[in-house]
Each structure stands twice: as C-alpha cells, then as structure tokens.
Amino acid sequence: MANGSCLCGNIRYEVEILPEKIFNCHCKFCRKAHGADYATVAVVKYSTFKLFDEKGFLQEHQNGAGGFRAFCSECGTRLMNYAPDKNMFFAVMLSTIDSPINFKPVAHANTESKASWCEPYPGIPQFSGFPDSL
C-alpha cells in the first residue's frame, strides 16, 4: 500500500498502485491542470482506496469527457482522476505519493496533444491516444 497526500496535508489517502499502469499523460487537460508538460498518473485498485479528509476539503470537477478530477480546495493539489464508476477507472497523481516510490512510468500517453516544446524521454512506448493496455 502507498500513502499520499495533498501539499497542505489536510487530505491523505492510502491505496494499492498498479505498477504496470503508470504513465505520463500529455493531454491538454492534464497539462493545464498541472501547469506542466505532462502529469504522471498511476492507475490504482479502487477497492483498496482509503480517503482521510476530516475537514471536507476534497472537491471534484467533472471534465468535458465525463470524468472527474479531484483536488484539495485548501491548497489546490490535484490528487486523482476517476470515471463516474470509480471501479472502471481510478488514478492518483504519482507526485502526491509520500511513500518511497520504486515504480517508473511504462508509457507516454496522449502525445498527439503534447506541448510543442516537450520531447517525451525515450525508453518507454509513446501512444498518440490512450492505449487499451493502461
């Protein structure tokens, strides 16, 4: 199990990460939401997810594709993405994991909308869209 939190520490979670499903997402939504070239996303087992949010700071935004992005309303940290049925797709932002991380991304996804200045690093596959394997 991995432990994670937002920047201010008001929201914490624990979850089992699926190491074969960690990827760098280059879509325009992740880039804008993070203010970065890409976001490293870890798909997790939703059945193992435990949220600790005593002050009720977790907020969600439904994106244009119908999914949700959850964030801390106190510090703004983007914590997770999920489908309306969280058992179908649930992911945390790898940068919010506090436990030692021994995992690496297995792919670059959505490179069709990558930032023009970003060259995805070599050594892992690149997919123009979102591959079924993730």
TABELHU-V636148 format. One record per residue. N is the residue number from 1. RES is the residue in three letters. OMEGA is omega as a letter, one per 20 degrees, with the letter a starting at -180 (none if undefined). Layout:
BEGIN
<<N;RES;OMEGA> <N;RES;OMEGA>>
END
This chain:
BEGIN
<<1;MET;r> <2;ALA;r> <3;ASN;r> <4;GLY;r> <5;SER;r> <6;CYS;a> <7;LEU;a> <8;CYS;r> <9;GLY;r> <10;ASN;r> <11;ILE;r> <12;ARG;r> <13;TYR;r> <14;GLU;a> <15;VAL;r> <16;GLU;a> <17;ILE;r> <18;LEU;a> <19;PRO;r> <20;GLU;a> <21;LYS;r> <22;ILE;a> <23;PHE;r> <24;ASN;a> <25;CYS;a> <26;HIS;a> <27;CYS;a> <28;LYS;a> <29;PHE;r> <30;CYS;r> <31;ARG;a> <32;LYS;a> <33;ALA;a> <34;HIS;a> <35;GLY;a> <36;ALA;r> <37;ASP;a> <38;TYR;r> <39;ALA;r> <40;THR;a> <41;VAL;r> <42;ALA;r> <43;VAL;a> <44;VAL;r> <45;LYS;a> <46;TYR;a> <47;SER;r> <48;THR;a> <49;PHE;r> <50;LYS;a> <51;LEU;r> <52;PHE;a> <53;ASP;a> <54;GLU;a> <55;LYS;r> <56;GLY;a> <57;PHE;a> <58;LEU;r> <59;GLN;r> <60;GLU;r> <61;HIS;r> <62;GLN;a> <63;ASN;a> <64;GLY;r> <65;ALA;r> <66;GLY;r> <67;GLY;a> <68;PHE;r> <69;ARG;a> <70;ALA;a> <71;PHE;r> <72;CYS;a> <73;SER;r> <74;GLU;a> <75;CYS;r> <76;GLY;a> <77;THR;r> <78;ARG;a> <79;LEU;a> <80;MET;r> <81;ASN;r> <82;TYR;r> <83;ALA;r> <84;PRO;r> <85;ASP;a> <86;LYS;r> <87;ASN;r> <88;MET;r> <89;PHE;r> <90;PHE;a> <91;ALA;r> <92;VAL;r> <93;MET;a> <94;LEU;a> <95;SER;r> <96;THR;r> <97;ILE;r> <98;ASP;r> <99;SER;r> <100;PRO;a> <101;ILE;r> <102;ASN;a> <103;PHE;r> <104;LYS;r> <105;PRO;r> <106;VAL;a> <107;ALA;r> <108;HIS;a> <109;ALA;r> <110;ASN;a> <111;THR;r> <112;GLU;r> <113;SER;a> <114;LYS;r> <115;ALA;a> <116;SER;a> <117;TRP;a> <118;CYS;r> <119;GLU;a> <120;PRO;a> <121;TYR;a> <122;PRO;r> <123;GLY;r> <124;ILE;a> <125;PRO;r> <126;GLN;r> <127;PHE;a> <128;SER;r> <129;GLY;r> <130;PHE;a> <131;PRO;r> <132;ASP;a> <133;SER;a> <134;LEU;none>>
END
